[in-house]
Amino acid sequence: MAIETLSPQQSHAWKERILPDVENVAEGVWAIPVPIPNNPLVYTYCYAVADGSGVILIDPGWDGKDQYLALTSALESLGFAVANIHGIAITHYHRDHIGLVPALLKKNPDIWIAMHGEDLRSLKRFYSQTVDMGTGLDPNLNIARAYGVPEDRWAEVESLQLNKKAGKRGGGSDADEFALQMSSIPDTIHVLEDGSALPLETGALSALWTPGHTYGHSVFVRDEDQLLFSGDHVLPTITPNIGLDSGAITHSLGDYLKSLDKIGTLDAEMSVLPAHGFRFQGLHDRKQELIDHHHQRLNEIRERMEATDDHSVYSVAQGLHWSRGFESLHNFNLFAALAETAAHMHYLDIDLGIGPLVLKD
């Protein structure tokens, strides 16, 4: 079936890039938009799912006072306090999905947390500064130089490298404070595997491991009414970035394509509840669109490699199609474009110029 929106309100908000209202999207399920500061995505949907006398949350969203107020006010309007949150299920460790976890745990230490073991491993590495937060690599590596970025743009890419931005731990930056909070996430986490059931009091939600966007990315399936909480794995109008999980860059695109095939085994009429955009039906058609996009991108890279002698990641990225044009990409968006290009180049066995991509433990 073709892609069909299930919410005119959400579709309108996404088109206009404005914050939508809280919406009851299924029996005992509410979509709560949590703002993302200074980001074209504008918000992440946190899903509140009724669980006995309380709720569980899927991806509580970006950290911050305004974000915390947006989430807790929405919950209060539904009749729930932070004390009523039984647990939090995380699709993946990116800040716009996991950011509010420390604040919610501080208010209610009895909340259980569930996430895939691979993303928990990455979380501990990145936010304890074992590896660089922005690249997942040796903190001393100049990723801008390695990717062939012109020297006058190095600062844009290096700004994503925590050690270069904030110096040593305790430097006082917002990123450093958040790193310290996340590094203290308790070890008593429900570590999810493929097929794991979430520890709900009522009903059933199962995790499906879908590596690609991050190596531990998981989606959650509620079979009783055919709901798919897709995180960033499948979005209705944009393609999730493949390559930001730099520790898995050597296999991220291959993983993602296999994960798309995996969700193709789910019912075609399943309702998809994504983290960004709007809820929709047409999972199989959207899956194929995403596969086609990445094969088109691979062909673009092959053509660019033949068209120029400069085979650096930056040069190749310059020759690809970007929705707003390569010239418009700055700071994080530039880094994300380079990371995605690098992941596709690696898939084609093209040297990235940064040596072996092996993480330190």
Secondary structure, DSSP 8 states (H G I E B T S, - for coil): ---EES-HHHHHHHHHT-----EEEETTEEEEEEE-TT-TT-EEEEEEEEETTEEEEE-----SHHHHHHHHHHHHHTT--GGGEEEEE-S---HHHHTTHHHHHHH-TT-EEEEEHHHHHHHHHHHTTSS-TTTSS-TT--HHHHTT--GGGHHHHHTT-HHHHH-STTS--HHHHHHHHHHT--S--EEE-TT-B---SSS--EEEE--SSSTT-EEEEEGGGTEEEEETTS-SSS---SSSSGGGTTTHHHHHHHHHHHHTTS-TT-EEEESSS--EE-HHHHHHHHHHHHHHHHHHHHHHHHH-S--SHHHHHHTS--TT-GGG--HHHHHHHHHHHHHHHHHTT---SS-------
